Amino acid sequence: MSVKQRGFFGRLWDFFCSLKLTIFILIALAITSIIGTVIQQNLSRQEYLRVFSEDTYRVLDSLQFFDMYHSWWFIGLLLLFCVNLTCCSIKRLPRVWRLVHNPSVTPSEQMLKAFSNVDEKLVKGDLPTLLDRMKAFVGAEFATAQVNEKDGSTYLYAEKAKYARFGVYVTHLSILIIFLGAIIGNLYGYKAFVNIPEGGESDRVWMRNGQTSIPLGFSVRCEDFSVEFYGNSQRPKEYESILTVIDQGETVIENRHIEVNDPLSYKGITFYQSSYGPAGDEVISIKVKVRGEDKVDAFSLHRGQLVELPSGDRLRIADFTPMFRNFGPAARLEVLPKEGEARVVTLFKNFPKFDEERGGDYIFTLVDFDQLYYTGLQVTKDPGVWVVWVGCTLMIVGCLVAFFISHRRMWVVLTPQDNGKIGVRLVGSAHRNQPAFELYFDELKKKFRDALSA
């Protein structure tokens, strides 16, 4: 390999290890995520054309802004960030590895002077006795010390939580794992929807554009749907579906109640209660009584359906609403007599005797109505979700280690002097949370001097 080639690969390596590249990628991800939030994703072409012009739609569609999180450039940004993070970690890891596994047990004078947490004292006594005293002191107050000699000086070295230096790398690894899970989810997962009427079933779901269907590999049947409203309004208070899952002709999940924030999951596919709506016209129950007689006829009618009364007159439901202002369900009937003009009658379910005051040959009562609903389900499949959870767990562990645990080191250096005394130097260092370590070292200095004076 030539010098020129080595220079190119060196510059390429520096580029991928660059902090500027990291900042650029993070800003790009933030901006594109804002775009993905502002522009609603995975709608149909018709829905987008209600907001954008034809030319704007084509430009945004070519840039994949309508399915941004599955676009090649967004996944490319994630991969570039992974490469950048990996290169930065690899570049700095060897130094940390050497520091942890090959610590400087006999540091140079220049290295010792670089530390700010230092105390030293000249004492009388013989070296072996003083060494044993200092070894016992370090072991009692800090950690077990190892003894080494160099250039006539004796060094005691002890450390705590040395693997805390790898906390940041655990955090980096967790980010890579989370991104891996996100990429797996984007490539092999989906978010879709399906509307199932009561009593119906479906073995397919549809993407948000409404044009692409995805087979489930099993069927989901809506056994029942119920909705509860606030007071006499049509504002939903609570609604739920009862679902049954049928796989290869066998019922595997039966009558499972689901509601908002309580989904159903099967084979890695999750069904969330998302919406609902009417499935067809209401079935309206009315009673007809001939004034002055005891006989009552009951009818169950759809809107617009014509029915003949025993007298030969005819009747149909002209209109119906489940909530007329604050009066509750109301219906408008058209009575078509054999002779004469048609008459219009208004009925209220909450006022069953309302029509008695009208007069006329008939007394009509709105008994009840039955509305079939469809349940709207949001369907998600994310095979990378467990990978993301593993990454999140590692991130919590890595952050706790990186921010709350520090690698602390302690040296005691005993150096015989020409006057027969021994110079004893206590040196301490921590790679995180320096203020807390300084407070700890101040207390340790007092105990250090007490141990020397004993």
C-alpha positions as CSV (number, residue, x, y, z in Angstrom):
1,M,0.0,0.0,0.0
2,S,1.4,3.4,-1.0
3,V,1.9,6.4,1.3
4,K,-0.9,8.2,-0.7
5,Q,-3.3,5.3,-0.1
6,R,-2.5,5.2,3.6
7,G,-3.1,8.9,3.8
8,F,-6.5,8.5,2.1
9,F,-7.6,5.8,4.5
10,G,-6.3,7.8,7.4
11,R,-8.4,10.8,6.5
12,L,-11.4,8.5,5.9
13,W,-10.9,7.1,9.4
14,D,-10.6,10.5,10.9
15,F,-13.8,11.6,9.1
16,F,-15.8,8.7,10.6
17,C,-14.3,9.4,14.0
18,S,-15.1,13.1,13.8
19,L,-17.2,14.8,16.5
20,K,-18.4,17.2,13.8
21,L,-19.9,14.3,11.9
22,T,-21.7,13.2,15.0
23,I,-23.2,16.7,15.5
24,F,-24.2,16.9,11.9
25,I,-26.0,13.5,12.0
26,L,-27.8,14.3,15.2
27,I,-29.0,17.7,13.8
28,A,-30.1,16.0,10.6
29,L,-32.0,13.3,12.5
30,A,-33.7,16.0,14.6
31,I,-34.7,18.0,11.5
32,T,-36.0,15.0,9.6
33,S,-37.9,13.8,12.6
34,I,-39.7,17.2,12.8
35,I,-40.6,16.7,9.1
36,G,-42.0,13.3,9.9
37,T,-44.1,14.8,12.7
38,V,-45.4,17.7,10.7
39,I,-46.3,15.6,7.6
40,Q,-48.7,12.8,8.5
41,Q,-47.2,9.5,7.4
42,N,-48.7,6.8,5.2
43,L,-51.9,8.4,4.1
44,S,-53.5,7.8,0.7
45,R,-52.7,9.9,-2.4
46,Q,-56.2,11.4,-2.3
47,E,-55.7,12.6,1.3
48,Y,-52.4,14.2,0.5
49,L,-53.9,16.0,-2.6
50,R,-56.4,17.7,-0.3
51,V,-53.5,19.5,1.4
52,F,-50.8,19.7,-1.3
53,S,-50.9,20.6,-5.0
54,E,-50.1,17.9,-7.6
55,D,-46.6,19.3,-8.2
56,T,-45.8,19.5,-4.4
57,Y,-47.1,16.0,-3.9
58,R,-44.8,14.6,-6.6
59,V,-41.8,16.4,-5.1
60,L,-42.5,15.2,-1.6
61,D,-43.3,11.7,-2.7
62,S,-40.1,11.5,-4.7
63,L,-38.2,12.5,-1.5
64,Q,-40.1,9.8,0.4
65,F,-41.5,12.3,2.9
66,F,-44.8,10.5,3.1
67,D,-43.1,7.3,4.4
68,M,-40.0,9.0,5.9
69,Y,-39.0,6.4,8.5
70,H,-38.8,3.7,5.9
71,S,-36.9,5.9,3.4
72,W,-33.4,4.9,2.2
73,W,-31.9,8.2,3.4
74,F,-33.4,8.1,6.9
75,I,-32.1,4.5,7.4
76,G,-28.8,5.7,5.8
77,L,-28.5,8.4,8.5
78,L,-29.1,5.8,11.2
79,L,-26.4,3.5,9.7
80,L,-24.0,6.5,9.3
81,F,-24.5,7.4,13.0
82,C,-23.9,3.7,13.9
83,V,-20.6,3.7,11.9
84,N,-19.6,7.1,13.5
85,L,-20.3,5.8,17.0
86,T,-18.5,2.6,16.4
87,C,-15.4,4.3,15.0
88,C,-15.3,6.8,17.9
89,S,-15.5,3.9,20.4
90,I,-12.9,1.8,18.6
91,K,-10.5,4.8,18.5
92,R,-10.7,5.5,22.2
93,L,-11.2,2.0,23.5
94,P,-7.5,0.8,23.4
95,R,-6.3,3.6,25.7
96,V,-9.1,2.8,28.2
97,W,-8.4,-0.9,28.0
98,R,-4.7,-0.4,28.8
99,L,-5.6,1.9,31.7
100,V,-7.9,-0.7,33.2
101,H,-5.8,-3.8,32.6
102,N,-2.3,-2.3,32.8
103,P,-2.5,0.4,35.4
104,S,0.4,2.6,36.2
105,V,1.4,1.0,39.5
106,T,4.7,2.9,39.7
107,P,3.9,6.3,38.2
108,S,6.7,8.8,37.3
109,E,7.3,11.9,39.3
110,Q,5.8,14.0,36.5
111,M,2.6,12.0,36.6
112,L,2.3,12.2,40.3
113,K,2.6,16.0,40.2
114,A,-0.2,16.2,37.7
115,F,-2.7,15.0,40.3
116,S,-4.5,17.6,42.4
117,N,-5.4,15.4,45.4
118,V,-2.0,15.0,47.1
119,D,-0.7,14.9,50.7
120,E,2.8,14.1,51.9
121,K,4.7,14.0,55.1
122,L,8.2,13.2,56.4
123,V,8.2,10.7,59.2
124,K,10.8,8.8,61.3
125,G,10.9,5.0,61.4
126,D,12.0,2.0,59.5
127,L,10.7,1.2,56.0
128,P,9.2,-2.3,56.7
129,T,7.2,-1.1,59.7
130,L,5.9,1.9,57.8
131,L,5.1,-0.1,54.8
132,D,3.0,-2.5,56.8
133,R,1.2,0.4,58.5
134,M,0.4,2.0,55.2
135,K,-0.7,-1.2,53.6
136,A,-3.1,-1.8,56.5
137,F,-4.3,1.8,56.3
138,V,-5.1,1.6,52.5
139,G,-6.7,-1.8,52.9
140,A,-9.0,-0.6,55.7
141,E,-9.9,2.8,54.2
142,F,-9.9,2.1,50.5
143,A,-9.0,-1.2,48.9
144,T,-6.4,-4.0,49.0
145,A,-3.1,-2.6,47.8
146,Q,-0.4,-4.2,45.7
147,V,3.3,-3.4,46.5
148,N,5.9,-2.6,43.9
149,E,9.4,-1.1,44.0
150,K,11.1,1.2,41.6
151,D,14.3,3.4,41.8
152,G,14.6,3.0,45.5
153,S,10.9,3.9,46.3
154,T,8.1,1.6,47.4
155,Y,4.7,2.1,45.7
156,L,1.4,0.9,47.1
157,Y,-1.4,1.0,44.5
158,A,-5.1,0.3,45.0
159,E,-8.2,1.0,42.9
160,K,-12.0,0.7,43.0
161,A,-14.6,0.3,40.2
162,K,-12.1,0.1,37.4
163,Y,-14.7,-1.3,35.0
164,A,-16.7,1.9,35.5
165,R,-14.6,3.4,32.7
166,F,-16.5,1.0,30.3
167,G,-19.9,2.5,31.2
168,V,-19.8,4.9,28.3
169,Y,-19.1,2.1,25.9
170,V,-22.0,0.1,27.3
171,T,-24.1,3.2,26.5
172,H,-22.7,3.4,23.0
173,L,-23.4,-0.3,22.5
174,S,-27.0,0.3,23.8
175,I,-27.5,3.0,21.2
176,L,-26.3,0.7,18.4
177,I,-28.7,-2.0,19.6
178,I,-31.6,0.4,19.8
179,F,-30.9,1.6,16.2
180,L,-30.6,-2.1,15.1
181,G,-34.0,-2.8,16.6
182,A,-35.5,0.3,14.9
183,I,-34.0,-0.8,11.6
184,I,-35.3,-4.3,12.0
185,G,-38.8,-2.9,12.8
186,N,-38.7,-0.5,9.8
187,L,-37.6,-3.2,7.3
188,Y,-39.7,-6.2,8.6
189,G,-42.5,-4.6,10.6
190,Y,-45.5,-2.4,9.7
191,K,-48.3,-0.2,11.0
192,A,-51.6,-0.9,9.4
193,F,-55.4,-0.8,10.2
194,V,-58.5,-2.9,9.7
195,N,-62.2,-2.2,10.2
196,I,-64.3,-5.2,11.2
197,P,-68.1,-5.0,11.6
198,E,-69.8,-6.8,14.4
199,G,-70.1,-10.5,13.5
200,G,-67.5,-10.1,10.7
201,E,-63.9,-11.3,10.5
202,S,-60.8,-10.4,8.5
203,D,-57.6,-12.2,7.7
204,R,-55.9,-9.1,6.1
205,V,-54.9,-5.6,7.2
206,W,-54.4,-2.5,5.2
207,M,-51.6,0.0,5.1
208,R,-52.5,3.6,5.8
209,N,-52.6,4.4,2.1
210,G,-55.6,2.0,1.9
211,Q,-54.2,0.4,-1.2
212,T,-51.8,-2.2,0.1
213,S,-53.1,-5.2,2.0
214,I,-51.0,-7.5,4.2
215,P,-52.1,-11.1,5.0
216,L,-52.1,-11.9,8.7
217,G,-51.9,-15.7,8.4
218,F,-54.9,-16.0,10.7
219,S,-58.4,-14.5,11.1
220,V,-59.7,-12.0,13.6
221,R,-63.5,-11.9,14.3
222,C,-65.3,-9.1,16.0
223,E,-67.9,-10.9,18.3
224,D,-69.3,-7.7,19.7
225,F,-68.7,-4.0,20.1
226,S,-70.0,-1.6,22.7
227,V,-69.7,2.1,23.3
228,E,-70.7,4.2,26.3
229,F,-71.4,7.9,26.0
230,Y,-71.2,10.9,28.3
231,G,-74.8,11.7,29.5
232,N,-77.1,12.4,26.6
233,S,-74.3,13.4,24.3
234,Q,-72.6,11.5,21.5
235,R,-69.1,12.0,23.1
236,P,-67.7,8.5,23.7
237,K,-66.7,7.8,27.3
238,E,-65.5,4.2,26.8
239,Y,-65.7,1.7,24.0
240,E,-64.4,-1.9,23.6
241,S,-64.4,-4.8,21.3
242,I,-64.7,-8.5,21.9
243,L,-62.3,-10.3,19.5
244,T,-61.7,-14.0,18.7
245,V,-58.6,-15.2,16.9
246,I,-58.9,-18.2,14.6
247,D,-55.8,-19.9,13.3
248,Q,-56.0,-22.7,10.7
249,G,-59.7,-23.3,11.6
250,E,-58.9,-23.5,15.3
251,T,-60.0,-20.9,17.9
252,V,-56.8,-19.9,19.7
253,I,-58.1,-16.8,21.5
254,E,-61.8,-16.5,22.3
255,N,-63.8,-13.5,23.4
256,R,-60.9,-11.3,24.3
257,H,-62.0,-7.9,25.5
258,I,-59.8,-5.1,24.2
259,E,-60.1,-1.3,24.8
260,V,-57.9,1.7,24.5
261,N,-54.4,0.9,26.0
262,D,-55.4,-2.7,26.5
263,P,-54.5,-4.4,23.2
264,L,-54.5,-8.0,21.9
265,S,-51.3,-9.6,20.8
266,Y,-50.8,-12.8,18.8
267,K,-47.8,-14.1,16.9
268,G,-46.0,-10.8,17.3
269,I,-48.9,-8.8,15.9
270,T,-50.7,-6.3,18.2
271,F,-54.2,-5.1,17.7
272,Y,-55.1,-1.7,19.4
273,Q,-58.6,-0.3,19.8
274,S,-58.3,2.8,17.7
275,S,-61.7,3.9,16.4
276,Y,-65.3,2.8,15.6
277,G,-68.2,3.8,13.4
278,P,-71.6,2.7,12.3
279,A,-71.9,-0.3,10.1
280,G,-75.0,0.2,8.1
281,D,-78.3,1.8,9.0
282,E,-80.0,1.5,12.4
283,V,-82.8,-1.0,13.1
284,I,-85.6,1.1,14.6
285,S,-88.3,-0.4,16.8
286,I,-91.6,1.3,17.0
287,K,-95.1,0.4,18.4
288,V,-98.3,1.4,16.7
289,K,-101.6,1.5,18.5
290,V,-105.0,2.4,17.0
291,R,-106.5,5.1,19.3
292,G,-109.3,3.6,21.4
293,E,-108.2,0.0,20.9
294,D,-106.0,-2.2,23.1
295,K,-104.2,-4.0,20.2
296,V,-100.5,-2.9,19.7
297,D,-98.5,-3.7,16.6
298,A,-94.6,-3.8,16.8
299,F,-92.3,-3.1,13.9
300,S,-88.6,-3.2,13.4
301,L,-87.7,-1.0,10.4
302,H,-84.7,0.4,8.5
303,R,-84.6,4.0,7.5
304,G,-86.8,4.4,4.4
305,Q,-88.4,1.0,4.7
306,L,-92.1,1.0,3.9
307,V,-94.5,-1.2,6.0
308,E,-98.3,-1.7,5.7
309,L,-100.5,-1.3,8.8
310,P,-103.4,-3.7,9.4
311,S,-105.8,-1.0,8.4
312,G,-104.2,-0.7,5.0
313,D,-102.4,2.5,5.7
314,R,-98.7,2.5,5.1
315,L,-95.8,3.8,7.3
316,R,-92.1,4.5,6.8
317,I,-89.2,5.9,8.7
318,A,-88.3,9.1,6.9
319,D,-85.4,10.1,9.2
320,F,-83.7,9.1,12.4
321,T,-81.0,10.5,14.7
322,P,-79.5,8.9,17.8
323,M,-79.2,12.3,19.4
324,F,-81.6,15.2,18.7
325,R,-80.2,18.2,20.5
326,N,-80.5,17.1,24.2
327,F,-83.7,15.1,23.8
328,G,-82.1,11.8,23.0
329,P,-83.0,9.5,20.0
330,A,-85.6,10.8,17.7
331,A,-87.4,9.6,14.6
332,R,-89.6,11.2,11.9
333,L,-92.3,9.0,10.5
334,E,-94.4,9.4,7.4
335,V,-97.9,8.0,7.6
336,L,-99.4,7.3,4.1
337,P,-103.1,6.8,4.4
338,K,-105.1,5.0,1.8
339,E,-106.9,8.2,1.2
340,G,-105.8,11.7,1.8
341,E,-102.4,13.4,2.2
342,A,-99.4,12.0,4.0
343,R,-98.8,13.1,7.6
344,V,-95.4,13.5,9.4
345,V,-95.0,12.4,13.0
346,T,-92.0,13.1,15.2
347,L,-91.2,10.6,18.0
348,F,-88.8,10.8,21.0
349,K,-87.5,7.7,22.7
350,N,-87.1,9.4,26.1
351,F,-90.7,10.8,25.9
352,P,-92.8,7.7,25.0
353,K,-96.2,9.5,25.6
354,F,-95.3,12.4,23.4
355,D,-97.4,11.3,20.5
356,E,-100.6,10.7,22.6
357,E,-101.1,14.5,22.8
358,R,-101.1,14.8,19.0
359,G,-104.4,13.3,18.3
360,G,-105.1,11.3,15.1
361,D,-106.1,7.7,14.4
362,Y,-102.8,6.2,15.6
363,I,-100.5,6.5,18.6
364,F,-96.8,5.9,17.8
365,T,-94.0,5.1,20.2
366,L,-90.3,5.0,19.5
367,V,-89.2,2.0,21.6
368,D,-85.5,1.6,20.8
369,F,-83.0,1.3,18.1
370,D,-80.1,-1.1,17.4
371,Q,-77.0,0.2,15.7
372,L,-74.4,-2.2,14.4
373,Y,-70.8,-0.8,14.6
374,Y,-67.5,-1.7,13.1
375,T,-64.4,-1.7,15.3
376,G,-61.4,0.2,14.0
377,L,-58.2,-1.6,14.9
378,Q,-54.6,-0.3,14.6
379,V,-52.4,-3.2,13.8
380,T,-48.6,-3.2,14.4
381,K,-45.9,-5.7,13.9
382,D,-42.5,-4.8,15.2
383,P,-40.0,-7.7,15.3
384,G,-37.3,-5.4,16.5
385,V,-39.2,-4.3,19.7
386,W,-37.4,-6.8,22.0
387,V,-34.0,-5.7,20.5
388,V,-35.0,-2.1,21.4
389,W,-35.9,-3.2,25.0
390,V,-32.6,-4.9,25.4
391,G,-30.9,-1.7,24.2
392,C,-32.9,0.5,26.5
393,T,-32.0,-1.8,29.5
394,L,-28.3,-1.6,28.6
395,M,-28.6,2.2,28.2
396,I,-30.0,2.5,31.7
397,V,-27.2,0.4,33.1
398,G,-24.5,2.2,31.1
399,C,-25.7,5.6,32.1
400,L,-25.9,4.7,35.8
401,V,-22.4,3.3,35.6
402,A,-21.0,6.2,33.5
403,F,-22.5,9.0,35.6
404,F,-22.7,7.6,39.2
405,I,-19.7,5.3,39.5
406,S,-16.1,6.5,39.1
407,H,-12.9,4.6,38.7
408,R,-10.9,5.7,41.8
409,R,-7.2,5.1,42.2
410,M,-4.9,5.6,45.2
411,W,-1.1,5.6,45.5
412,V,1.1,5.7,48.5
413,V,4.8,6.3,47.7
414,L,7.5,5.7,50.4
415,T,10.8,7.3,49.6
416,P,13.8,7.1,52.0
417,Q,15.6,10.5,52.5
418,D,19.2,11.3,53.2
419,N,18.5,12.5,56.7
420,G,17.2,9.1,57.7
421,K,13.5,10.0,57.5
422,I,11.0,8.5,55.0
423,G,8.9,10.7,52.7
424,V,5.3,9.4,52.5
425,R,3.1,10.7,49.7
426,L,-0.6,10.0,49.3
427,V,-2.0,10.5,45.9
428,G,-5.6,10.0,44.7
429,S,-7.5,10.2,41.4
430,A,-11.0,9.7,40.1
431,H,-12.2,10.0,36.5
432,R,-15.7,11.1,37.4
433,N,-17.3,13.4,40.0
434,Q,-14.2,15.2,41.1
435,P,-15.9,17.5,43.7
436,A,-17.2,14.4,45.6
437,F,-13.9,12.7,45.4
438,E,-12.1,15.9,46.8
439,L,-14.4,15.8,49.8
440,Y,-13.6,12.1,50.3
441,F,-9.9,12.7,49.9
442,D,-9.9,15.5,52.5
443,E,-11.4,13.1,55.0
444,L,-8.9,10.5,54.0
445,K,-5.9,12.9,54.5
446,K,-6.9,13.3,58.2
447,K,-6.9,9.5,58.7
448,F,-3.7,9.3,56.7
449,R,-1.9,11.7,59.1
450,D,-3.4,10.0,62.1
451,A,-2.1,6.6,60.8
452,L,1.4,8.1,60.4
453,S,1.4,9.6,63.9
454,A,0.3,6.4,65.6
